[in-house]
Amino acid sequence: MELKESDYKILHYIFHNNNQSLTKIAKALKLSRDQIDYKMKKYLEEGVIKKFFPIFNYSAFGYNCFASLFLKFEKSNSAEKFLKILEKNKNTISYGKCSAKYDLWMNTIFKNEKELSDFISNLMSNPETPLSEYLILKPYFSELFPMKFAHSYNPESSYLILGKEQISPRKFDNKEIEIMKMLAKNSWETITNIASKIKSSPELTLYKIRKLEKDGIILGTRTQFDMQKLGYFATIVLINIPNLSETNKNKLKKFAKESKHVDSFSLFLSKPNCFIQIFHKKEIELRKTLEELTELFKNERIEIEMFPIEQELGELDTLPFL
């Protein structure tokens, strides 16, 4: 689907303004309500927008171990068998296929290191899914940069996913849990529908949502686009800089934030110690981004490994454990 400037305006607005009526969106963008209604239906029907989803502070649920996994199986058919296991897994946020070095990638969340270790041990001991190689990346800092492709990216609008102070686990009442589960399925669910489901008033429902946001439990909202339908491809870039001083960390953060093709950025204590995901339409865009990165660190020893990945399989679930 080829996007026009008006499409970019709409997509950018809905990305940054969650749970707003079509009338409010139309008024803000100086378009008719019918135009907004038509466009939204078109984005969803054509699969350009796959899902609206919230980002949660997992420490509030007692989950403190986020890990990205890259898996290579001994047998090619093992990956397909493993995908069936993932459909019922309570730790998997998203997953998809890799090209080249690995077969699959996964974003996962666990309560602690032991849960992660047990998950890997079970995977290694399963004769149906023998691994030949795997990579575990546990970030201590992670940032998402929304809507760079929409021609109106604001560097201040990024989401700091990891790197904020963790909050103590808290108990949620049944209504809060039901609200979060509904938002995890569709963060653009109407307040009236949520209120009806939890048997509460729209006013109280909205209050509970705003309280979850104020308390730092709901960190923000993202839109899951079908980037391939928009003509984009994703490449993972693993970076290792032995001299990862505070100065070099800040240079990396600034580069990731300002680069027009970098979608996400993470730092690790292990090797590699940095990760960026690049969305690009053409190979030259990927090459130019890497050239800019190597030029930035021309006086440092830097190791770079990259491989393409496919977009998510199955449904992205930011609350898999509820």
Secondary structure, DSSP 8 states (H G I E B T S, - for coil): ----HHHHHHHHHHHHSTT--HHHHHHHHT--HHHHHHHHHHHHHTTSEEEEEEEE-GGGGT--EEEEEEEEESSTTHHHHHHHHHTT-SSEEEEEEE-TT-SEEEEEEESSHHHHHHHHHHHHH-TTS-EEEEEEE-EEEEEE-TTGGGT---GGG-EEEESS---------HHHHHHHHHHHH-TT--HHHHHHHHT--HHHHHHHHHHHHHTTSEEEEEEEE-TTTTT-EEEEEEEE-S---HHHHHHHHHHHHH-TTEEEEEEESSSS-EEEEEEESSHHHHHHHHHHHHHHTTTS--EEEEEEEEEEES---S-TT-
